[in-house]
Amino acid sequence: MKLTQFLENSYTAYHACDNVKEILLENGFSELKENEVWNISEGGKYFAVRDGSSVIAFTVGKNFGFNIVASHSDSPCFKVKFGSDLKSDNYKKFNVERYGGGLFYTWFDRPLKLAGRIIVKDGNTLKNVLFTSSKTFVLPSLAIHFNRNANDGFKLNAQTDMSPIESVIGSEDIRSEINAAACGKEVIDCDLFIVSAETPFSAGLQDELLCAPRIDNLTSALSSVEAIISASPKAINVAYIADNEEVGSHTKQGAASKFLFDTLKRIALSLKKSEEEFSAALANSFIISADNAHAVHPNHPELSDPVQRVKMGEGIVIKHHANQNYTTDAFSSAVIKTVFKDAGVKYQDFYMRSDLPCGGTLGAISSAQVSIRSADIGLAQLAMHSAVETVFAADYDEMRKGLTAFYSLSFNSDGYDTLTIDK
């Protein structure tokens, strides 16, 4: 599946997970169920899904250690309060609440879709069913004639300003399409979101820029999947795509859950490894937290560090932060730089401007669950958390190349001050 197709069609974490599942199955991976006994063997390729929105894929090499790339499947959007449409004059509107910290003024006057999952009752069984509306919706901005100060800055109210038009009252209700997706089964509840339906497009004189919804962080997710498919594993390679990073990760399927640890432990048990061997394997393991980074903005270069300037087109970003918003330290940075340099992959360092707050990633949260040496990396991008984000297209190829190199190695470490890279 092409990157642009993946970005366009992975409307929600549920869709992203389903698209990843399709890619893995097409490439010979076998699905494991969490409520069944796992039978894993060397040379095998497997994946497990939790709650339809998080997935862990892994391939089994000879060496017992874990090479992990962690990313996330969710992006800022609006969650619909199901069954509570708003009415104003002859308009029917979606009643929504914000999901994550989006750049929400960018959502006005753009094509939007309703997407997510519906829960249907089939006899005594409840099932997830993916849903994407066939219709497009819009969130209309307020005309300049009613808001003369709009170009001087204004504050959005999540309840009054951010409700997209569903229909003009009297036209068809969206419930008819939801019920059709249920194929005659009873719809019990839904997790539905208003998402950007903008078609990805190229920009720049050489089409060097890719502009699309959900670049943060589906570029990391797909590149980790493509890399794990193409690499020949020496150790146990793991691609962990977690949900709910944009709202803190503290869910059963988020990076703060035990999904990753439980999966690693079950791999060890299925391979007949002891508790002591599992602990030793963790010391020989490494996590890459792959989540994008801020490029220098062309109109506001003063907001970046005065020296460490992250530039689009100059390679994968290695992210540093004194207060550990990013997990990178000198040792883990040296590991990544060695891996990338040996593979001919371009890289650069990112530090936040010292007087500005720094966002976090799922790296530190994952590390709290599975204590493994870790580094944060990502693509340099613009307009993070916008309805349409921008990245340098060729940087994606560098990311895929870098992660493939990482997955082609194994590590041997005493857990403290020595690490050997096995090529």
C-alpha positions as CSV (number, residue, x, y, z in Angstrom):
1,M,0.0,0.0,0.0
2,K,1.5,3.3,-1.1
3,L,2.2,6.0,1.6
4,T,-0.4,8.4,0.1
5,Q,-3.0,5.7,0.0
6,F,-2.3,4.7,3.6
7,L,-2.5,8.3,4.8
8,E,-5.7,9.0,3.0
9,N,-7.5,5.8,3.9
10,S,-6.4,5.4,7.5
11,Y,-9.0,7.9,8.8
12,T,-8.9,6.6,12.4
13,A,-6.7,4.4,14.5
14,Y,-9.1,1.5,13.7
15,H,-8.6,2.0,10.0
16,A,-4.9,2.4,10.3
17,C,-4.7,-0.9,12.3
18,D,-6.9,-2.7,9.7
19,N,-4.7,-1.4,6.8
20,V,-1.6,-2.6,8.7
21,K,-3.2,-6.0,9.2
22,E,-3.9,-6.2,5.5
23,I,-0.3,-5.4,4.6
24,L,1.0,-8.0,7.1
25,L,-1.3,-10.7,5.9
26,E,-0.3,-10.0,2.3
27,N,3.4,-10.5,3.3
28,G,3.0,-13.8,5.0
29,F,2.5,-12.8,8.7
30,S,0.2,-14.9,10.8
31,E,-2.3,-13.4,13.2
32,L,-2.2,-14.4,16.9
33,K,-5.2,-13.9,19.2
34,E,-4.5,-12.7,22.7
35,N,-7.0,-15.2,24.2
36,E,-5.3,-18.2,22.5
37,V,-2.1,-20.1,23.1
38,W,0.7,-18.9,21.0
39,N,3.0,-21.2,19.1
40,I,6.0,-19.3,17.8
41,S,9.1,-20.6,16.0
42,E,12.3,-19.2,14.8
43,G,11.9,-17.7,11.3
44,G,8.2,-17.0,11.9
45,K,6.3,-13.8,11.2
46,Y,3.4,-12.9,13.4
47,F,1.2,-10.1,14.7
48,A,-1.4,-9.4,17.4
49,V,-4.1,-6.8,17.5
50,R,-5.6,-5.2,20.7
51,D,-9.0,-3.6,20.6
52,G,-8.9,-3.0,16.9
53,S,-6.6,0.1,17.1
54,S,-3.2,-1.2,18.3
55,V,-1.0,-3.8,16.6
56,I,2.3,-5.5,17.4
57,A,4.0,-7.3,14.5
58,F,7.2,-9.3,15.0
59,T,9.6,-11.5,13.2
60,V,11.8,-14.1,14.9
61,G,15.5,-14.3,14.3
62,K,18.1,-16.5,15.9
63,N,19.3,-14.2,18.6
64,F,17.2,-13.7,21.7
65,G,16.9,-9.9,22.0
66,F,14.2,-7.4,20.9
67,N,14.7,-4.6,18.3
68,I,11.5,-2.5,18.8
69,V,10.2,0.4,16.8
70,A,7.2,2.1,18.6
71,S,4.9,4.5,16.8
72,H,1.2,5.5,17.2
73,S,-1.9,5.1,15.1
74,D,-4.1,8.0,16.3
75,S,-4.1,11.7,15.3
76,P,-6.0,14.8,16.6
77,C,-9.6,15.0,15.4
78,F,-13.1,15.3,16.8
79,K,-15.1,12.5,18.5
80,V,-18.8,12.4,17.9
81,K,-21.1,12.3,20.9
82,F,-23.2,9.5,19.4
83,G,-26.9,9.9,19.5
84,S,-26.8,13.6,20.4
85,D,-27.1,15.7,17.2
86,L,-27.4,19.4,17.5
87,K,-30.1,21.5,15.8
88,S,-29.9,25.1,14.8
89,D,-32.6,26.7,12.6
90,N,-32.8,24.2,9.7
91,Y,-29.3,22.8,10.3
92,K,-28.5,19.5,11.9
93,K,-24.9,19.4,13.3
94,F,-22.6,16.8,14.7
95,N,-22.1,17.3,18.5
96,V,-18.4,16.7,18.9
97,E,-15.6,17.0,21.5
98,R,-11.9,17.4,20.8
99,Y,-9.7,14.4,20.6
100,G,-6.1,15.4,21.2
101,G,-4.3,18.7,20.8
102,G,-5.1,19.6,17.3
103,L,-4.5,22.8,15.3
104,F,-8.2,23.1,15.0
105,Y,-8.5,26.4,13.2
106,T,-7.2,24.5,10.1
107,W,-10.3,22.3,10.0
108,F,-12.6,25.0,8.8
109,D,-13.9,24.8,5.2
110,R,-12.2,21.5,4.4
111,P,-13.7,18.2,3.4
112,L,-14.4,16.0,6.4
113,K,-15.5,12.4,6.9
114,L,-17.3,10.5,9.7
115,A,-15.3,7.4,10.4
116,G,-14.5,4.9,13.2
117,R,-16.1,1.7,14.4
118,I,-19.6,0.6,15.2
119,I,-20.4,-2.1,17.7
120,V,-23.1,-4.5,16.5
121,K,-24.8,-7.4,18.2
122,D,-24.9,-10.7,16.3
123,G,-26.7,-13.2,18.5
124,N,-24.8,-13.3,21.7
125,T,-21.7,-11.8,20.1
126,L,-20.6,-8.1,20.0
127,K,-18.4,-7.2,17.0
128,N,-16.4,-4.3,15.7
129,V,-17.4,-3.1,12.3
130,L,-15.3,-0.4,10.5
131,F,-17.3,2.6,9.2
132,T,-16.5,5.4,6.8
133,S,-19.2,7.7,5.6
134,S,-19.8,7.9,1.9
135,K,-20.7,11.5,2.3
136,T,-18.4,14.5,2.9
137,F,-19.1,17.1,5.6
138,V,-17.9,20.7,6.3
139,L,-17.2,22.9,9.3
140,P,-18.0,26.4,8.0
141,S,-16.0,29.3,9.2
142,L,-17.6,32.5,10.3
143,A,-17.6,35.2,7.6
144,I,-15.3,38.1,8.1
145,H,-18.3,40.4,8.1
146,F,-19.5,38.8,11.4
147,N,-16.0,38.5,12.9
148,R,-14.0,41.6,11.9
149,N,-11.1,40.7,14.1
150,A,-10.7,37.2,12.8
151,N,-7.4,38.0,11.1
152,D,-6.0,39.5,14.3
153,G,-6.5,36.2,16.2
154,F,-9.5,34.6,17.9
155,K,-10.2,31.9,20.4
156,L,-12.2,28.8,19.4
157,N,-14.9,27.3,21.6
158,A,-15.0,23.6,21.3
159,Q,-18.8,23.4,21.9
160,T,-20.0,26.4,19.9
161,D,-17.5,26.8,17.1
162,M,-16.5,23.3,16.1
163,S,-19.7,21.5,15.1
164,P,-19.7,20.4,11.4
165,I,-22.9,20.4,9.4
166,E,-24.5,17.0,9.1
167,S,-27.4,18.0,7.0
168,V,-30.2,20.5,6.4
169,I,-33.0,19.2,8.6
170,G,-35.4,17.0,6.6
171,S,-32.7,15.3,4.6
172,E,-31.5,11.8,5.1
173,D,-30.1,10.9,8.6
174,I,-26.5,9.5,8.9
175,R,-28.0,6.7,11.0
176,S,-29.4,5.1,7.9
177,E,-25.8,4.7,6.5
178,I,-24.6,3.4,9.9
179,N,-27.4,0.9,10.0
180,A,-26.5,-0.2,6.4
181,A,-22.9,-0.8,7.5
182,A,-24.3,-3.1,10.2
183,C,-25.8,-5.4,7.6
184,G,-29.0,-5.9,9.5
185,K,-27.4,-6.3,12.9
186,E,-28.4,-4.2,15.9
187,V,-26.1,-1.2,16.4
188,I,-25.3,-1.0,20.1
189,D,-22.8,1.9,20.2
190,C,-20.1,3.6,18.2
191,D,-16.7,5.2,18.4
192,L,-17.0,7.7,15.5
193,F,-14.8,10.6,14.7
194,I,-14.9,13.6,12.4
195,V,-11.6,13.4,10.4
196,S,-9.9,15.3,7.7
197,A,-10.7,13.9,4.2
198,E,-8.2,16.0,2.3
199,T,-6.6,14.1,-0.5
200,P,-2.8,14.0,-0.2
201,F,-1.0,16.2,-2.6
202,S,2.5,17.2,-3.7
203,A,3.9,20.8,-3.4
204,G,7.0,22.7,-4.4
205,L,8.6,23.3,-7.7
206,Q,10.0,19.7,-7.8
207,D,7.0,18.1,-6.0
208,E,9.4,17.6,-3.1
209,L,6.9,18.2,-0.4
210,L,4.1,15.8,0.6
211,C,1.0,17.4,2.2
212,A,-1.6,15.1,3.8
213,P,-3.6,14.4,6.9
214,R,-2.2,12.2,9.6
215,I,1.5,12.5,8.6
216,D,2.0,12.6,12.3
217,N,2.4,9.7,13.0
218,L,1.3,7.3,10.3
219,T,4.5,7.9,8.4
220,S,6.3,6.3,11.3
221,A,3.8,3.5,11.5
222,L,4.0,2.5,7.9
223,S,7.7,2.8,7.6
224,S,8.2,0.5,10.6
225,V,5.9,-2.1,8.9
226,E,7.7,-1.8,5.6
227,A,11.0,-2.1,7.3
228,I,10.1,-5.2,9.4
229,I,8.8,-6.9,6.2
230,S,12.0,-6.2,4.2
231,A,14.6,-6.8,6.9
232,S,16.2,-10.2,7.6
233,P,16.0,-10.5,11.4
234,K,19.1,-11.5,13.5
235,A,17.1,-10.8,16.7
236,I,13.4,-10.6,17.3
237,N,12.1,-7.5,15.4
238,V,9.0,-5.8,16.8
239,A,6.9,-3.1,15.2
240,Y,4.5,-1.7,17.9
241,I,1.8,0.7,16.7
242,A,-0.1,2.0,19.7
243,D,-3.3,3.9,20.0
244,N,-4.2,7.0,22.1
245,E,-0.8,8.7,22.1
246,E,-2.5,12.0,21.4
247,V,-4.5,11.8,24.7
248,G,-1.8,10.4,27.0
249,S,-1.5,6.7,26.2
250,H,-3.0,5.6,29.5
251,T,-5.5,3.1,28.0
252,K,-5.5,-0.7,27.6
253,Q,-4.2,-0.4,24.1
254,G,-1.9,2.7,24.6
255,A,1.8,2.8,25.2
256,A,1.2,3.0,29.0
257,S,-0.6,-0.4,28.9
258,K,1.1,-3.8,29.3
259,F,0.5,-4.7,25.7
260,L,4.1,-4.5,24.7
261,F,5.5,-6.1,27.8
262,D,2.9,-8.9,27.7
263,T,3.7,-9.6,24.0
264,L,7.4,-9.8,24.6
265,K,6.9,-12.1,27.6
266,R,4.6,-14.4,25.6
267,I,7.1,-14.6,22.8
268,A,9.7,-15.7,25.4
269,L,7.4,-18.3,26.9
270,S,6.5,-19.7,23.5
271,L,10.2,-20.0,22.6
272,K,10.7,-21.9,25.9
273,K,12.8,-19.2,27.5
274,S,13.2,-18.9,31.2
275,E,12.5,-15.8,33.3
276,E,16.2,-15.3,33.6
277,E,16.7,-15.5,29.9
278,F,13.9,-13.1,29.3
279,S,15.5,-10.5,31.6
280,A,18.8,-11.0,29.9
281,A,17.1,-10.5,26.5
282,L,15.7,-7.1,27.6
283,A,19.2,-6.0,28.4
284,N,20.2,-6.8,24.9
285,S,17.2,-4.9,23.4
286,F,16.6,-1.4,22.0
287,I,13.5,0.7,21.5
288,I,13.2,3.3,18.8
289,S,10.4,5.7,19.6
290,A,9.4,6.9,16.1
291,D,7.3,10.1,16.2
292,N,7.8,13.2,14.1
293,A,9.8,16.4,14.8
294,H,9.5,20.1,14.1
295,A,11.4,21.4,11.1
296,V,12.5,25.1,11.1
297,H,9.4,27.0,10.0
298,P,10.1,29.2,6.9
299,N,8.1,32.1,8.4
300,H,9.1,31.7,12.0
301,P,12.8,30.5,12.2
302,E,13.1,32.4,15.5
303,L,11.0,29.6,17.2
304,S,13.7,27.0,16.7
305,D,17.0,26.6,18.6
306,P,19.5,29.2,17.4
307,V,22.1,26.5,16.6
308,Q,20.5,23.1,16.2
309,R,18.3,23.8,13.1
310,V,16.3,20.8,11.9
311,K,15.8,21.1,8.1
312,M,13.5,19.3,5.8
313,G,15.4,17.1,3.4
314,E,18.4,16.6,5.6
315,G,17.5,13.2,7.1
316,I,16.0,11.5,10.1
317,V,15.8,13.6,13.2
318,I,17.3,12.4,16.5
319,K,15.4,14.1,19.3
320,H,17.0,15.2,22.6
321,H,15.5,16.9,25.7
322,A,17.1,17.6,29.1
323,N,13.9,16.7,31.0
324,Q,13.5,13.4,29.2
325,N,10.4,14.3,27.2
326,Y,12.4,12.3,24.7
327,T,14.2,9.2,25.8
328,T,17.4,9.8,23.8
329,D,20.7,10.0,25.8
330,A,24.2,10.1,24.6
331,F,24.6,6.4,24.6
332,S,21.3,5.6,22.7
333,S,22.0,8.5,20.3
334,A,25.4,7.0,19.6
335,V,23.8,3.7,18.8
336,I,21.4,5.2,16.3
337,K,24.0,7.4,14.7
338,T,26.3,4.4,14.3
339,V,23.5,2.3,12.7
340,F,22.4,5.1,10.4
341,K,26.0,6.1,9.4
342,D,26.9,2.5,8.5
343,A,23.8,2.2,6.4
344,G,24.4,5.6,4.6
345,V,21.3,7.1,6.2
346,K,21.2,10.9,6.7
347,Y,20.4,12.2,10.2
348,Q,20.3,15.4,12.2
349,D,19.8,16.4,15.9
350,F,16.8,18.2,17.3
351,Y,16.7,20.3,20.5
352,M,13.8,22.5,21.4
353,R,14.3,26.2,21.9
354,S,15.2,26.5,25.6
355,D,12.4,28.9,26.5
356,L,9.6,26.9,24.9
357,P,7.8,23.9,26.2
358,C,8.5,20.6,24.6
359,G,6.0,18.0,23.5
360,G,6.4,14.3,24.5
361,T,6.2,11.0,22.7
362,L,5.2,7.5,23.5
363,G,8.9,6.6,24.0
364,A,9.1,7.6,27.7
365,I,5.8,5.9,28.4
366,S,6.8,2.7,26.7
367,S,10.1,2.7,28.5
368,A,8.3,2.9,31.9
369,Q,6.5,-0.4,31.0
370,V,9.5,-2.1,29.4
371,S,12.8,-0.8,30.7
372,I,15.0,-0.9,27.6
373,R,17.6,1.5,26.2
374,S,15.7,3.9,23.9
375,A,16.0,6.8,21.5
376,D,13.5,9.1,19.9
377,I,13.6,9.8,16.2
378,G,11.2,11.1,13.6
379,L,10.7,12.9,10.3
380,A,11.1,16.7,10.1
381,Q,7.7,18.2,9.4
382,L,5.7,21.4,9.3
383,A,2.2,22.1,10.6
384,M,2.2,19.3,13.2
385,H,-1.4,18.5,14.3
386,S,-2.9,20.4,11.5
387,A,-5.7,19.0,9.3
388,V,-3.0,18.9,6.6
389,E,0.6,18.4,7.5
390,T,3.8,18.7,5.4
391,V,6.9,16.6,5.1
392,F,9.8,16.3,2.7
393,A,8.8,13.3,0.6
394,A,12.3,11.8,0.3
395,D,12.8,11.9,4.1
396,Y,10.3,9.0,4.3
397,D,12.6,6.9,2.2
398,E,15.4,7.7,4.6
399,M,13.3,6.6,7.5
400,R,12.4,3.3,5.9
401,K,16.0,2.7,5.1
402,G,17.1,3.6,8.6
403,L,14.6,1.3,10.3
404,T,15.4,-1.5,7.9
405,A,19.1,-1.2,8.9
406,F,18.1,-1.2,12.6
407,Y,16.0,-4.4,12.1
408,S,18.9,-6.1,10.3
409,L,21.1,-6.0,13.4
410,S,21.2,-7.4,16.9
411,F,22.7,-5.9,20.1
412,N,24.7,-7.3,23.0
413,S,24.8,-5.1,26.1
414,D,25.7,-5.4,29.7
415,G,22.9,-3.0,30.4
416,Y,25.2,-0.2,31.6
417,D,28.2,1.0,29.7
418,T,29.0,-1.4,26.9
419,L,27.0,-2.3,23.8
420,T,28.1,-4.3,20.8
421,I,26.3,-4.2,17.4
422,D,26.2,-7.6,15.7
423,K,26.0,-7.1,11.9
